[in-house]
Amino acid sequence: MIRPEQVLADEFVKARMDLAFPDGEEGEPFVTIGSEVLTVMRGLWKRCMIVKVLGRNIPIAAMSRKLRELWKPKGAMHVTDLPRQFFMVRFDMEEEYMEALTGGPWKVFGSYLMVQDWSPDFDPMRDEITTTPVWVRLSNIPMLFYHRQILMGIAEGLGKPLKVDLTTQNLDRARFARVCVEVNLKKPLKGTIMVNDERFFVSYEGLSSICSACGLYGHLVHACPKTMQEKLVASQTTQSTQELNQNVVSQPNDGFRLVRRNSRRTEKPQSCENTVPEASGEAGRNLREITTGRDSGNIAISNRFGNLDTQLEASELREGNSICVSDKENAGVGDPRSKGKGGKQVT
């Protein structure tokens, strides 16, 4: 592996660098590197590639060992870690570099190895690897479609087709057609494709976290931001509707206010024994008779109205006696048999 110091002498680099303090020595320094130095350095990294394991955090030692097992380089290969789980891989031989760059898709640690050609403008703090080659399965494709160019043309609707699996080309497996396609993970992945007015389902090997709602990679439907936003809007709309209905009920438009009676505790009625006042005379006697006869089967009514028949009979008897007395007095005057007894005879 050629080191940069072996290509560029220190005096050559130092002569083409400039240090300045526009705001004084206590201010921010400005460093300028000559274009000649950058041109030579760019040539040293022309056989470099940027890799990243999709959805995994891998240490540098484990990554370097796994890549050597995967690619088995005969020449020198150097792995350098970058921020945000990016790695830069530099090859000494051009053939091995091209094989690693275009021979994918590669899988390490159970996930896809995203590969991208290095460029001087790549910034690991800002840039992302958005495209990666993946194996796509076209399920239940008819045997009439098992032609390399036909399959590449169908796969073009899913992304950039790269190659067809040898097993598919040799017709050793016809349950599904397998095509390598370069897809953009920042765009929705297509789950179906129409061929001659017939729909066929599409699956992506190694990409398990594909949302069925929005089609984006990296989350499932229960954690989809789009679905969660729709649920939030629906919840807010329902809450606003309920509040509006409550306001309509509490403030009717007919000019009347709705008054609700507070529930009152029903008091236990007091016993009649405690509410009956003490009476005197005949009324008191009658009330006591009512009280004492409460528990009996037949309530005996004894009051002054109860003796009404007796009093009427007594009154009739007195009237009869008085009539009899008056009749006796009148009988002596009109009866001829009383002559000579009651008075002197008039002659």
C-alpha positions in Angstrom: 0.0 0.0 0.0 1.5 3.3 -1.1 1.6 5.9 1.5 1.0 9.6 0.7 4.4 10.6 2.1 6.0 8.4 -0.5 4.4 10.3 -3.3 4.6 13.9 -2.0 7.6 15.3 -0.3 7.1 17.4 2.8 8.8 20.4 1.2 6.5 20.3 -1.8 3.4 20.2 0.4 4.6 22.9 2.8 5.5 25.3 0.0 1.9 25.1 -1.3 0.2 25.7 2.0 -0.7 29.1 3.4 -1.7 30.1 6.9 -3.4 33.4 7.6 -5.1 35.2 10.5 -7.6 37.7 9.0 -8.9 38.7 12.5 -5.5 38.8 14.2 -3.6 36.1 15.9 -6.3 35.6 18.5 -9.0 35.1 15.8 -9.9 32.1 13.6 -7.0 30.8 11.4 -7.5 30.3 7.7 -5.5 27.5 5.9 -5.2 27.2 2.1 -4.0 24.0 0.4 -2.7 24.3 -3.1 -4.6 22.6 -6.0 -1.4 20.7 -7.0 -1.3 18.9 -3.7 -5.0 18.0 -3.8 -4.7 16.7 -7.4 -2.0 14.2 -6.4 -3.9 13.2 -3.2 -7.0 12.5 -5.2 -5.1 10.2 -7.4 -4.0 8.1 -4.4 -7.6 7.5 -3.4 -9.0 6.6 -6.8 -9.3 2.9 -5.9 -11.4 3.6 -2.7 -15.0 2.9 -1.9 -17.4 3.9 0.9 -19.2 1.0 2.6 -21.8 0.9 5.4 -23.7 -2.1 6.9 -27.4 -1.4 6.6 -29.0 -0.9 10.0 -26.0 -2.2 12.0 -23.2 -0.7 14.1 -20.0 -2.7 13.5 -16.6 -2.2 15.1 -13.7 -1.5 12.9 -11.8 -4.7 13.8 -14.8 -6.9 13.1 -15.6 -5.0 9.8 -12.0 -5.4 8.5 -11.9 -9.1 9.3 -15.4 -9.7 7.7 -14.5 -7.9 4.5 -11.3 -9.9 4.0 -13.3 -13.1 4.4 -15.9 -11.9 1.9 -13.6 -10.6 -0.8 -10.4 -12.6 -0.2 -8.1 -9.9 -1.8 -4.7 -11.1 -3.1 -3.3 -7.6 -2.9 -3.3 -5.1 -0.1 -6.6 -3.9 1.3 -6.9 -1.2 4.0 -10.1 -0.4 6.0 -10.5 3.0 7.7 -13.4 4.0 9.9 -15.3 7.3 9.3 -18.0 9.1 11.3 -21.5 7.7 11.5 -20.6 4.1 10.9 -19.1 4.7 7.4 -15.9 2.8 6.3 -13.5 3.6 3.5 -11.9 0.6 1.8 -8.8 1.1 -0.3 -7.5 -1.6 -2.7 -4.1 -1.9 -4.1 -5.2 -3.8 -7.2 -7.6 -2.3 -9.7 -9.3 -5.6 -10.6 -10.2 -6.4 -6.9 -11.5 -2.9 -6.5 -13.9 -3.2 -9.4 -15.0 -6.7 -8.4 -15.9 -5.5 -4.9 -17.7 -2.4 -6.3 -19.8 -4.1 -8.9 -19.9 -7.7 -7.8 -22.7 -7.2 -5.2 -25.0 -7.3 -3.6 -23.0 -8.2 -0.6 -24.3 -9.4 2.8 -22.4 -9.2 6.1 -23.7 -9.7 9.6 -27.1 -10.6 8.3 -27.6 -7.3 6.5 -26.8 -5.7 3.2 -23.4 -4.0 2.7 -24.1 -0.7 1.0 -21.3 0.2 -1.4 -20.5 3.4 -3.1 -17.6 4.7 -5.1 -15.6 7.3 -3.2 -15.5 10.9 -4.4 -13.7 13.9 -3.0 -17.0 15.6 -2.3 -18.3 12.9 0.0 -19.0 14.2 3.6 -19.8 11.5 6.1 -21.4 14.0 8.4 -23.9 15.1 5.8 -24.1 12.6 3.0 -25.9 9.2 2.9 -25.7 6.1 0.8 -29.2 6.1 -0.6 -28.8 3.4 -3.4 -27.8 -0.2 -3.0 -28.1 -3.3 -5.1 -30.6 -5.9 -3.8 -31.9 -9.2 -5.0 -35.6 -8.9 -6.1 -37.9 -11.8 -6.4 -40.7 -11.8 -9.0 -43.2 -14.4 -7.8 -45.2 -16.7 -10.1 -43.7 -15.3 -13.3 -44.9 -17.4 -16.3 -42.3 -19.5 -18.1 -42.9 -17.4 -21.2 -41.1 -14.5 -19.4 -37.9 -16.4 -18.6 -35.7 -14.6 -21.0 -32.8 -12.5 -19.7 -33.9 -9.3 -21.6 -37.6 -9.8 -20.7 -36.7 -10.1 -17.0 -34.3 -7.1 -17.1 -37.1 -5.1 -18.8 -39.6 -6.0 -16.1 -37.1 -5.2 -13.3 -36.5 -1.8 -14.8 -39.8 -0.7 -13.3 -38.4 -1.4 -9.9 -35.0 0.3 -10.2 -31.8 0.0 -12.2 -31.5 -3.7 -13.2 -27.9 -5.0 -12.9 -28.0 -8.7 -13.7 -30.2 -11.9 -13.6 -29.4 -14.8 -11.3 -27.8 -17.7 -13.0 -30.2 -20.1 -11.5 -33.1 -18.2 -13.0 -31.3 -18.0 -16.5 -30.7 -21.8 -16.4 -34.4 -22.4 -15.5 -33.3 -24.5 -12.5 -35.8 -22.6 -10.4 -39.1 -21.3 -11.7 -41.1 -20.5 -8.5 -39.8 -16.9 -8.8 -37.4 -15.0 -11.0 -34.4 -13.5 -9.2 -33.0 -10.2 -10.5 -30.4 -7.9 -9.0 -31.7 -4.3 -9.0 -30.2 -1.1 -7.7 -32.9 0.7 -5.6 -33.1 4.0 -3.8 -33.9 3.4 -0.2 -35.1 7.0 0.2 -38.0 6.4 -2.2 -41.0 4.0 -1.7 -40.3 0.4 -2.8 -42.8 -1.1 -5.1 -44.6 -4.2 -3.8 -46.4 -5.2 -7.1 -45.9 -4.8 -10.8 -48.3 -5.2 -13.7 -47.2 -7.3 -16.7 -49.7 -7.7 -19.6 -52.6 -6.6 -17.4 -51.7 -9.2 -14.7 -50.3 -8.2 -11.3 -47.3 -9.9 -9.8 -45.9 -9.5 -6.3 -42.4 -8.3 -5.6 -40.2 -9.1 -2.6 -36.8 -7.8 -1.6 -34.2 -10.1 -0.1 -32.6 -8.9 3.1 -34.9 -5.9 3.5 -37.3 -6.8 6.2 -38.1 -3.4 7.6 -40.3 -2.2 4.7 -43.4 -0.2 5.7 -46.6 -1.6 4.0 -48.2 1.9 4.3 -45.7 4.2 2.8 -43.3 1.7 1.1 -40.1 3.2 2.7 -37.4 1.2 4.2 -36.4 1.6 7.8 -39.6 1.2 9.8 -42.8 -0.9 9.9 -46.4 0.1 9.6 -47.0 0.5 13.3 -44.2 3.1 13.5 -44.9 4.8 10.2 -44.7 8.6 10.6 -47.4 9.0 8.0 -49.8 6.7 9.8 -49.0 8.3 13.1 -49.6 11.7 11.7 -53.0 10.6 10.3 -54.0 9.1 13.6 -53.0 12.3 15.4 -55.1 14.5 13.0 -58.0 12.1 13.4 -57.7 12.2 17.2 -57.6 16.0 17.2 -60.6 16.2 14.9 -62.6 13.8 17.2 -61.7 15.8 20.3 -62.7 19.1 18.6 -66.0 17.6 17.6 -66.7 16.3 21.1 -65.9 19.7 22.6 -68.2 21.4 20.0 -71.0 19.0 20.9 -70.6 19.8 24.6 -70.7 23.5 23.9 -73.9 23.1 21.9 -75.5 21.1 24.7 -74.5 23.6 27.5 -75.4 26.6 25.5 -78.7 26.0 23.6 -79.8 28.4 20.9 -83.4 28.8 22.1 -82.5 31.4 24.8 -83.0 29.0 27.7 -80.4 27.8 30.1 -80.2 24.1 30.9 -80.6 23.8 34.7 -79.8 20.5 36.3 -81.3 19.7 39.7 -78.7 18.5 42.2 -79.6 15.1 43.6 -80.9 15.4 47.2 -80.6 12.8 49.8 -84.1 11.4 50.7 -84.6 11.6 54.4 -86.1 8.6 56.2 -89.7 9.4 57.2 -90.1 9.7 60.9 -92.3 7.4 62.8 -95.9 8.3 63.3 -95.6 7.7 67.0 -93.2 10.6 67.3 -95.3 13.0 65.2 -98.7 12.5 66.9 -99.1 15.3 69.4 -100.6 14.7 72.9 -104.3 15.4 72.9 -106.8 15.9 75.7 -110.3 14.8 76.3 -112.2 12.7 74.0 -110.0 13.5 70.9 -106.9 12.3 72.8 -108.7 9.1 73.8 -109.6 8.5 70.2 -106.1 9.2 68.9 -104.6 6.8 71.5 -107.0 4.2 70.3 -105.8 4.6 66.7 -102.2 4.3 67.8 -102.7 1.3 69.9 -104.7 -0.5 67.3 -102.1 0.0 64.5 -100.6 -3.5 64.6 -104.0 -5.3 64.6 -105.5 -6.8 61.6 -108.6 -4.7 61.7 -108.1 -1.1 62.7 -110.8 0.0 65.1 -112.0 3.6 64.4 -113.1 5.2 67.6 -113.8 8.9 67.6 -116.7 11.3 68.0 -117.9 10.5 64.5 -118.0 6.8 65.4 -120.8 7.5 67.9 -122.8 9.4 65.4 -125.4 6.6 65.1 -125.8 6.3 68.9 -126.3 10.0 69.3 -128.9 10.1 66.5 -130.9 7.3 68.1 -130.8 9.1 71.5 -131.9 12.3 69.9 -134.8 10.5 68.2 -135.9 9.0 71.5 -135.9 12.4 73.2 -138.0 13.8 70.5 -140.4 10.8 70.8 -140.7 11.4 74.5 -141.5 15.0 74.1 -144.1 14.2 71.5 -145.7 11.7 73.8 -145.8 14.2 76.7 -147.4 16.8 74.5 -149.9 14.3 73.2 -150.8 13.4 76.8 -151.5 17.0 77.6 -153.6 17.5 74.4 -155.4 14.2 75.0 -157.2 15.5 78.2 -158.7 18.4 76.3 -160.2 16.7 73.3 -161.2 13.3 74.9 -165.0 13.2 75.9 -164.2 10.5 78.4 -162.3 13.0 80.4 -165.5 15.0 81.2 -166.3 15.1 84.8 -162.7 14.2 85.7 -160.8 17.1 84.4 -163.3 20.0 85.0 -166.7 21.2 85.8 -169.5 20.4 83.4 -171.0 23.5 81.8 -174.7 23.7 81.7 
